[in-house]
Protein backbone atom coordinates (compact mmCIF):
# COMPACT_ATOMS: atom_id res chain seq x y z
CA UNK A 1 0.00 0.00 0.00
CA UNK A 2 2.81 2.39 0.82
CA UNK A 3 4.47 1.87 -2.56
CA UNK A 4 1.20 2.25 -4.45
CA UNK A 5 0.29 5.37 -2.52
CA UNK A 6 3.68 7.01 -3.00
CA UNK A 7 4.12 6.28 -6.70
CA UNK A 8 2.22 9.33 -7.87
CA UNK A 9 4.23 11.54 -5.52
CA UNK A 10 7.49 10.24 -6.96
CA UNK A 11 6.25 10.79 -10.50
CA UNK A 12 5.30 14.38 -9.78
CA UNK A 13 7.92 15.62 -7.36
CA UNK A 14 11.12 14.11 -8.79
CA UNK A 15 10.94 16.24 -11.97
CA UNK A 16 10.02 19.31 -9.94
CA UNK A 17 12.89 18.89 -7.51
CA UNK A 18 15.32 17.98 -10.32
CA UNK A 19 14.67 21.22 -12.21
CA UNK A 20 14.30 23.72 -9.37
CA UNK A 21 17.15 26.04 -8.42
CA UNK A 22 18.73 26.15 -4.97
CA UNK A 23 16.71 29.25 -4.10
CA UNK A 24 13.50 27.58 -5.21
CA UNK A 25 14.31 24.48 -3.17
CA UNK A 26 14.87 26.67 -0.12
CA UNK A 27 11.44 28.21 -0.62
CA UNK A 28 9.86 24.74 -0.91
CA UNK A 29 11.54 23.59 2.29
CA UNK A 30 10.58 26.70 4.27
CA UNK A 31 6.96 26.60 3.07
CA UNK A 32 6.73 22.87 3.85
CA UNK A 33 8.10 23.34 7.38
CA UNK A 34 5.81 26.29 8.10
CA UNK A 35 2.70 24.49 6.85
CA UNK A 36 3.62 21.29 8.71
CA UNK A 37 3.91 23.35 11.89
CA UNK A 38 0.52 24.96 11.18
CA UNK A 39 -1.07 21.50 10.75
CA UNK A 40 0.50 20.25 13.97
CA UNK A 41 -0.64 23.35 15.86
CA UNK A 42 -4.18 23.10 14.45
CA UNK A 43 -4.32 19.40 15.33
CA UNK A 44 -3.23 20.14 18.87
CA UNK A 45 -5.81 22.91 19.24
CA UNK A 46 -8.63 20.69 17.98
CA UNK A 47 -7.55 17.60 19.90
CA UNK A 48 -7.31 19.44 23.21
CA UNK A 49 -10.88 20.73 22.98
CA UNK A 50 -13.04 18.35 25.02
CA UNK A 51 -16.02 18.47 22.68
CA UNK A 52 -13.92 17.86 19.57
CA UNK A 53 -11.81 15.14 21.20
CA UNK A 54 -14.93 13.33 22.41
CA UNK A 55 -16.58 13.55 18.99
CA UNK A 56 -13.43 12.34 17.22
CA UNK A 57 -12.95 9.44 19.59
CA UNK A 58 -16.56 8.41 19.08
CA UNK A 59 -17.03 9.10 15.36
CA UNK A 60 -13.50 9.43 13.96
CA UNK A 61 -13.35 5.87 12.65
CA UNK A 62 -16.43 6.64 10.54
CA UNK A 63 -15.71 10.26 9.61
CA UNK A 64 -12.16 9.80 8.34
CA UNK A 65 -13.01 7.28 5.60
CA UNK A 66 -16.01 9.36 4.55
CA UNK A 67 -13.91 12.52 4.31
CA UNK A 68 -11.18 10.74 2.34
CA UNK A 69 -13.72 9.21 -0.05
CA UNK A 70 -15.37 12.61 -0.53
CA UNK A 71 -12.01 14.24 -1.29
CA UNK A 72 -11.17 11.47 -3.76
CA UNK A 73 -14.51 11.83 -5.52
CA UNK A 74 -14.10 15.60 -5.67
CA UNK A 75 -10.68 15.20 -7.27
CA UNK A 76 -12.04 12.71 -9.80
CA UNK A 77 -15.03 14.90 -10.66
CA UNK A 78 -12.99 18.10 -10.93
CA UNK A 79 -10.42 16.28 -13.05
CA UNK A 80 -13.10 15.25 -15.51
CA UNK A 81 -12.55 11.52 -15.09
CA UNK A 82 -16.23 10.69 -15.49
CA UNK A 83 -16.68 12.70 -18.71
CA UNK A 84 -16.73 10.65 -21.89
N, C-alpha and C positions, 0 to 999 in steps of 0.2 A: 504494500500500500504506500509506503514511504517513497519508493522509487517511482511509482506511477503518479503520485501526487506532485513530486518535484520535477518531473520531466518537462512540463511546460515552463516552469521557472528557469530551468537551465537553458531551454531553447530561446527564451526571451532575453534573459539578463546577460548571458555570456557575450553576445554581440554588442550589447550596450556597454558593458564594462570594458570590452576589448577596444572600443573606438573612442571612449571618453578620455579627455585630457586629465592631467593630475589635478588641476583646479576643479574640474567637473566632478571627479571622484571625491574630492574633499567635500564638495557641496552635498553629494549623495550620502556620504557617511554622516555628516552633521545633521542633515534632515532626518535620516533614519534614526539616529540616536535621540534626537529631540522628540520625534513622534512616538518612539518606543517608550520614552519616559512619560509622555502624555497618556498613552494607553495604560501604563502601569499605575499612574496616579489616578486616572479615572476608575480603573478597576478597584483600587483600594478604597476610593470614596464610596463607590456603589456597594462594595462588599461589606463595608463597616456600618452601613445603614441597616438597622434591625429589620425594617419592613422589606427591604430589597433582599437582604440575606435570607430571610425566612421564605420569601417567594421563590428565590432561586434554588434553595435547597429542596423545596417542595415540588416545583414545576420545571426546574432547569433541565432535567433529563428529557422532558417533552419539548420545551421551548427551543433548545439548541438545534435539534434536527430540523424542526419546522423553519427556523430562521435560515439555516444553511440551505435547505431546499428552496425556500423563497428567493434567496439571493441567487442561487444557481439558475432558477427559472427566469428571473429577471435578466440575468446575463444572456441566457439563450434567446429570450424574446427580443431584447435590445440589439443583439447581434444578428438578428434576422435568420436564425437557424430554422425556424418553422415556416419561412416563406418558400414557396416553390416557384 
